[in-house]
Amino acid sequence: MTSLVSVVFEPGFFTSEPVRVAAMIGGGAAIVSGVLGVFTVIRGQSFAGHALADVSSAGGAAAFLFGINPLLGFLIMGVTAACGMELVRVHRARERDLVTGVVTGAGLGLAALFLYWDVTSTSTTGAAVTVMFGSMFAIPASTIPLALVVGFGALLAIALLFRPLLLSTVAPELAAVRGVPVRLVSLSYLIVLALAVALAAITVGAILATALLIGPAAIALRVTKRPGTAILLAAVIGVAATLGGILIAYDSYVWMSGHGWPVSFCIVTFIFLAYIVAGAPGRRQVRAAGRIDPRRVQRTW
């Protein structure tokens, strides 16, 4: 058993502070992303999640420029974008995607500007790679308290919003008839989604944050049509992929003499492979599993 552990875990893995910090923040981000991701996939707002991740990159870049906590920068820009997207609310899917695309372009433009200033006016190095693709082993331990507050806050908000959010997600017309403030629920959901995206961005980067948000949820909805079960399964898959990615990335530095694989690459690879495996039973079963029955949701209301 000891020899097997030594093969899987390279020396220093369990005593490394960067590994512990990455596991705590990455695991928390995976849980929050898994929970929010299920609602995002069911609501058909994966593009909105991707847009919030792209826009939040401007906040991360600004954080490096002004010397503040990068997670705080991701949060401020993400929440601002979420409020803006909901205020400019449209009902047609094509117009909604148009607004989301415009917001995304504006956010990426700001990110490019701030990253340019990072390079030309400060001594910051590697800001672009860290913001866009993450650097989990470089996250300072001082980020843990803020990450825990954001994570617990997001989960608490989802717990309070669960029933009206689920009903307005699966059957918005029925939710309106039953007196659910659909627009307020939608705004609250987007704000909490921005919190999840910020946590994902600080771990795997703004560009790959969508993979942590959508991937585990899509896998869970491939194998079950029960919302509660899908949420639990998505969180478990996200945590497993994150911890597995951290392990492989750490070990690869030893295997490749200090030139290991990025953590974000390892995490996204695990999620992609799991998604492929989850679709193996067949397309008909996959479509049936991913469909949430509105009658089941109505009975729980």
C-alpha positions in Angstrom: 0.0 0.0 0.0 2.8 2.4 0.9 4.5 1.8 -2.5 1.2 2.4 -4.3 0.8 5.7 -2.5 4.3 6.8 -3.3 3.7 6.1 -7.0 0.4 8.1 -7.1 1.5 11.0 -4.8 4.9 12.5 -5.4 7.0 13.5 -2.4 5.8 16.7 -0.7 2.3 16.6 -2.1 0.5 16.5 1.2 2.8 19.0 2.9 2.8 21.6 0.1 1.1 24.8 1.1 0.3 25.8 -2.6 -1.4 22.4 -3.0 -3.5 22.9 0.2 -4.5 26.4 -0.9 -5.4 25.2 -4.4 -7.4 22.3 -3.0 -9.4 24.5 -0.7 -10.2 27.3 -3.1 -10.5 25.0 -6.1 -12.8 22.5 -4.3 -15.0 25.3 -3.1 -15.2 26.8 -6.6 -16.1 23.4 -8.0 -19.0 22.9 -5.5 -20.4 26.4 -6.1 -20.0 26.0 -9.9 -21.6 22.6 -9.9 -24.7 23.8 -8.1 -25.1 27.0 -10.2 -24.2 25.1 -13.4 -27.2 22.8 -13.2 -29.5 25.8 -13.3 -27.4 27.5 -16.0 -27.7 24.4 -18.3 -31.4 23.9 -17.7 -32.1 27.6 -18.3 -30.1 27.6 -21.5 -27.8 30.4 -20.3 -24.5 28.8 -20.8 -23.5 31.7 -23.1 -24.4 34.1 -20.3 -22.1 32.2 -17.9 -19.3 32.4 -20.5 -20.0 36.1 -21.0 -19.7 36.8 -17.3 -16.4 34.9 -17.2 -15.0 36.9 -20.1 -16.2 40.2 -18.6 -14.8 39.4 -15.2 -11.4 39.0 -16.7 -11.3 42.8 -16.9 -11.7 42.9 -13.1 -8.9 40.4 -12.7 -6.7 42.5 -14.9 -7.6 45.7 -13.1 -6.8 44.0 -9.8 -3.2 43.3 -10.9 -2.9 46.9 -12.1 -4.1 48.4 -8.8 -2.5 45.8 -6.6 -5.7 44.4 -5.0 -6.9 40.9 -4.4 -7.6 39.4 -7.9 -10.8 37.6 -6.6 -12.2 41.0 -5.6 -11.6 42.3 -9.1 -13.3 39.3 -10.6 -16.3 39.7 -8.3 -16.8 43.5 -8.8 -16.7 43.2 -12.6 -18.8 40.0 -12.7 -21.6 41.4 -10.5 -21.6 44.7 -12.4 -22.0 42.8 -15.7 -24.7 40.5 -14.3 -26.8 43.6 -13.2 -26.2 45.2 -16.5 -27.3 42.1 -18.5 -30.5 41.9 -16.5 -31.4 45.6 -16.7 -31.1 45.4 -20.5 -33.6 42.5 -20.4 -35.1 41.2 -23.6 -37.4 38.2 -24.1 -36.4 36.9 -27.5 -33.5 34.5 -27.4 -31.8 36.1 -30.4 -31.9 39.6 -28.9 -30.7 38.2 -25.5 -27.7 36.6 -27.1 -27.0 39.9 -29.0 -27.0 41.9 -25.7 -24.8 39.2 -24.1 -22.4 39.3 -27.0 -22.1 43.1 -26.8 -21.4 43.0 -23.1 -18.8 40.2 -23.6 -17.0 42.3 -26.3 -16.9 45.4 -24.0 -15.5 43.3 -21.1 -12.8 41.7 -23.2 -11.9 45.1 -24.6 -11.4 46.4 -21.0 -9.4 43.3 -20.1 -7.1 44.0 -23.1 -6.6 47.6 -22.0 -5.9 46.7 -18.4 -3.5 43.9 -19.3 -1.7 46.3 -21.7 -1.3 48.7 -18.8 -0.1 45.9 -16.6 2.7 45.1 -19.0 3.7 48.7 -19.9 3.3 50.6 -16.6 4.0 48.1 -13.8 6.5 45.3 -13.0 3.7 42.7 -13.1 4.7 39.6 -15.1 2.4 36.8 -16.2 -0.8 38.7 -15.5 -2.4 37.8 -18.8 -1.8 34.0 -18.3 -2.9 34.1 -14.7 -6.1 36.1 -15.5 -7.1 34.1 -18.6 -5.9 30.6 -17.8 -5.4 30.6 -14.0 -2.4 29.7 -11.8 -3.8 27.7 -8.9 -0.4 27.0 -7.3 0.3 30.7 -7.2 -2.9 31.7 -5.3 -1.9 33.3 -2.0 -3.3 31.9 1.3 -4.7 35.3 2.1 -7.3 34.7 -0.6 -8.9 31.8 1.3 -11.1 33.9 3.7 -12.7 35.9 0.9 -13.2 32.8 -1.2 -14.9 31.0 1.7 -17.2 34.0 2.3 -18.1 34.2 -1.4 -18.7 30.5 -1.6 -20.9 30.2 1.5 -22.8 33.3 0.4 -23.5 31.9 -3.0 -24.7 28.5 -1.6 -26.9 30.2 1.0 -28.4 32.4 -1.7 -29.2 29.3 -3.9 -30.7 27.6 -0.8 -33.1 30.5 -0.3 -33.9 30.8 -4.0 -34.1 27.1 -4.7 -37.9 26.6 -5.1 -38.8 29.8 -7.0 -35.6 29.6 -9.1 -36.3 25.9 -10.0 -40.0 26.7 -10.9 -39.1 29.8 -12.9 -36.4 27.8 -14.7 -38.5 24.8 -15.7 -41.9 26.6 -16.2 -41.5 30.4 -16.2 -45.2 30.9 -17.3 -46.4 28.8 -14.4 -44.1 30.6 -12.0 -45.6 34.0 -13.1 -49.1 32.7 -12.6 -48.2 31.4 -9.1 -46.9 34.9 -8.1 -43.2 34.3 -8.3 -41.3 37.5 -9.0 -39.6 36.0 -12.1 -37.5 39.0 -13.0 -36.2 39.5 -9.4 -35.4 35.8 -9.2 -33.6 36.1 -12.6 -31.5 39.0 -11.4 -30.7 37.3 -8.1 -29.6 34.2 -10.1 -27.3 36.2 -12.4 -25.7 37.9 -9.4 -25.0 34.5 -7.7 -23.8 33.1 -11.0 -21.3 36.0 -11.1 -20.0 34.9 -7.7 -19.6 31.3 -9.0 -17.8 32.5 -12.1 -15.5 34.7 -10.1 -14.5 31.7 -8.0 -14.0 29.6 -11.1 -11.9 32.3 -12.7 -9.5 32.6 -9.8 -8.8 28.9 -10.1 -8.8 27.9 -13.7 -8.8 31.3 -15.3 -11.5 33.5 -16.9 -11.3 31.7 -20.3 -11.7 28.2 -18.8 -14.2 29.1 -16.1 -17.1 28.0 -18.3 -15.7 24.5 -18.3 -15.9 24.2 -14.5 -19.3 25.9 -14.5 -21.0 24.0 -17.4 -19.0 20.7 -17.7 -19.9 18.9 -14.5 -23.6 20.1 -14.7 -23.9 18.9 -18.3 -22.5 15.5 -17.2 -24.9 15.2 -14.3 -27.9 16.1 -16.5 -26.8 13.4 -18.9 -27.3 10.7 -16.3 -30.3 12.0 -14.2 -33.4 14.1 -14.6 -33.9 14.8 -10.9 -32.7 18.4 -10.2 -31.6 17.7 -6.6 -29.6 14.6 -7.7 -28.1 16.5 -10.6 -26.9 19.3 -8.3 -25.2 16.8 -5.9 -23.7 14.8 -8.7 -22.4 18.0 -10.5 -20.7 19.1 -7.3 -19.1 15.7 -6.7 -17.8 15.6 -10.4 -16.4 19.1 -10.2 -14.6 18.4 -6.9 -13.2 15.1 -8.2 -12.0 16.7 -11.5 -10.4 19.6 -9.6 -8.6 17.5 -7.0 -7.5 15.0 -9.7 -6.2 17.9 -11.9 -4.2 19.3 -9.0 -2.7 15.9 -8.3 -1.7 15.3 -12.0 -0.4 18.8 -12.4 1.8 18.5 -9.3 3.1 15.0 -10.2 3.9 16.1 -13.7 6.4 18.7 -12.5 8.4 15.7 -11.1 7.8 13.6 -14.2 8.9 16.3 -16.6 11.7 17.9 -14.5 10.0 21.1 -13.6 8.0 21.6 -16.8 4.7 20.2 -15.7 1.2 20.6 -17.1 -1.0 23.5 -16.1 -3.6 22.7 -13.4 -6.4 24.2 -15.5 -5.5 22.0 -18.5 -5.6 18.9 -16.3 -9.0 19.8 -14.7 -10.6 20.6 -18.0 -9.3 17.4 -19.5 -10.9 15.3 -16.7 -14.2 17.1 -17.3 -14.1 16.6 -21.0 -13.3 12.9 -20.7 -16.1 12.4 -18.1 -18.5 14.2 -20.5 -17.6 11.8 -23.3 -18.0 8.7 -21.0 -21.4 10.0 -19.7 -22.7 10.0 -23.3 -21.7 6.4 -23.9 -25.2 4.8 -23.2 -26.7 6.3 -26.3 -28.3 9.5 -27.5 -31.9 8.5 -26.8 -31.1 7.9 -23.1 -29.0 11.1 -22.9 -31.9 13.2 -24.2 -34.3 11.6 -21.7 -32.0 12.1 -18.8 -31.3 15.7 -19.4 -35.0 16.6 -19.6 -36.5 18.0 -16.3 -40.2 17.1 -15.9 -42.2 20.3 -15.0 -44.9 18.2 -13.3 -42.4 16.9 -10.8 -41.3 20.4 -10.0 -44.9 21.6 -9.7 -45.7 18.9 -7.2 -42.8 20.1 -4.9 -44.0 23.7 -5.0 
